[in-house]
Amino acid sequence: MNVFAVEGYFSLLVEVILLGVKIYAFVNCLMFSKEAYVPANKLTKPAWAIILGLGLVLQVLMAGSSPINLINLAFTIAAFVYLADVRPALASLTRRR
C-alpha cells in the first residue's frame, strides 16, 4: 500500500472528526438560552456562536487543505474549550432551574 494514500486517508479521517466536533459544539451553543451564559461567567451566546460558526464555515471552505493548519487549529481549540469548559457550566445551570 502506498504511504501517501495512507496519509491521505488519515488526513481525511482527522478532517471529518474535527468537522463533527465543530458541528456538535456550534449546535450545542445554540441550544442554550442567551441568559444562561451570564451567570456561568462565560462569553456571551453571540460571541460563542460567531467563534464556533466561523470555525465551522472556514473548515468547510478550506476542505481539502491540511486539517492541521493554524486557522483550523485555533478554531478547533475554541470548540474543545467550549465543550470542556462552557458546556458543562451551562448544563449545570440549566439543570438547577
DOKELUM-872415 format. One record per residue (C-alpha): residue number from 1; x, y, z negated. Coordinates in nm, 4 decimals, decimal comma. Layout:
N
NUM|X|Y|Z
...
This chain:
97
1|0,0000|0,0000|0,0000
2|0,1192|0,3466|0,0869
3|0,2332|0,5544|-0,2119
4|0,0839|0,8689|-0,0600
5|-0,2547|0,7023|-0,0269
6|-0,2483|0,6083|-0,3952
7|-0,1524|0,9652|-0,4826
8|-0,4384|1,0960|-0,2696
9|-0,6933|0,8669|-0,4349
10|-0,5659|0,9608|-0,7799
11|-0,5855|1,3306|-0,6949
12|-0,9417|1,2861|-0,5679
13|-1,0374|1,0996|-0,8855
14|-0,8945|1,3769|-1,1050
15|-1,0743|1,6408|-0,8991
16|-1,4100|1,4614|-0,9278
17|-1,3699|1,4122|-1,3045
18|-1,2789|1,7781|-1,3587
19|-1,5733|1,8844|-1,1434
20|-1,8036|1,6697|-1,3571
21|-1,6670|1,8235|-1,6772
22|-1,7207|2,1741|-1,5407
23|-2,0737|2,0976|-1,4234
24|-2,1625|1,9491|-1,7620
25|-2,0151|2,2453|-1,9525
26|-2,1903|2,5005|-1,7291
27|-2,5311|2,3322|-1,7513
28|-2,4926|2,2827|-2,1263
29|-2,4039|2,6502|-2,1648
30|-2,7319|2,7454|-2,0002
31|-2,9353|2,5170|-2,2273
32|-2,8776|2,7206|-2,5449
33|-3,0609|3,0446|-2,6129
34|-2,8855|3,3776|-2,5877
35|-2,9425|3,4403|-2,9578
36|-2,7680|3,1169|-3,0663
37|-2,4275|3,2456|-2,9600
38|-2,4246|3,5415|-3,2019
39|-2,4454|3,3520|-3,5353
40|-2,1939|3,0992|-3,4017
41|-1,9375|3,3830|-3,3710
42|-1,8571|3,2869|-3,0123
43|-1,8527|3,4784|-2,6873
44|-2,1958|3,5725|-2,5576
45|-2,4000|3,3443|-2,3358
46|-2,3466|3,5621|-2,0250
47|-1,9702|3,5591|-2,0828
48|-1,9560|3,1800|-2,1089
49|-2,1916|3,1407|-1,8126
50|-1,9687|3,3648|-1,5991
51|-1,6470|3,1908|-1,7059
52|-1,7809|2,8392|-1,6568
53|-1,9770|2,9230|-1,3419
54|-1,6816|3,0968|-1,1816
55|-1,4596|2,7996|-1,2601
56|-1,7141|2,5666|-1,1052
57|-1,7510|2,7754|-0,7903
58|-1,3768|2,8151|-0,7459
59|-1,3188|2,4426|-0,7785
60|-1,5822|2,3715|-0,5145
61|-1,4372|2,6375|-0,2827
62|-1,0825|2,5106|-0,3323
63|-1,1791|2,1465|-0,2795
64|-0,9032|1,9537|-0,1135
65|-0,6245|2,1549|-0,2699
66|-0,4411|2,0229|-0,5712
67|-0,6752|1,9860|-0,8715
68|-0,3858|2,0871|-1,0945
69|-0,3201|2,4378|-0,9653
70|-0,3009|2,7330|-1,2029
71|-0,6507|2,8726|-1,1428
72|-0,8197|2,5349|-1,1701
73|-0,6176|2,4531|-1,4806
74|-0,7216|2,7778|-1,6530
75|-1,0918|2,7169|-1,5901
76|-1,0591|2,3516|-1,6892
77|-0,9109|2,4597|-2,0224
78|-1,2015|2,7041|-2,0634
79|-1,4508|2,4219|-2,0021
80|-1,2773|2,1993|-2,2569
81|-1,2692|2,4856|-2,5104
82|-1,6421|2,5329|-2,4608
83|-1,7110|2,1615|-2,5038
84|-1,4807|2,1165|-2,8038
85|-1,5486|2,4392|-2,9955
86|-1,8534|2,6325|-2,8790
87|-2,0925|2,3486|-2,8002
88|-2,0644|2,1823|-3,1455
89|-2,1125|2,5190|-3,3170
90|-2,4220|2,5924|-3,1122
91|-2,5600|2,2427|-3,1620
92|-2,5197|2,2641|-3,5409
93|-2,7034|2,5960|-3,5494
94|-2,9945|2,4817|-3,3373
95|-3,0444|2,1617|-3,5404
96|-3,0971|2,3578|-3,8602
97|-3,3865|2,5574|-3,7223
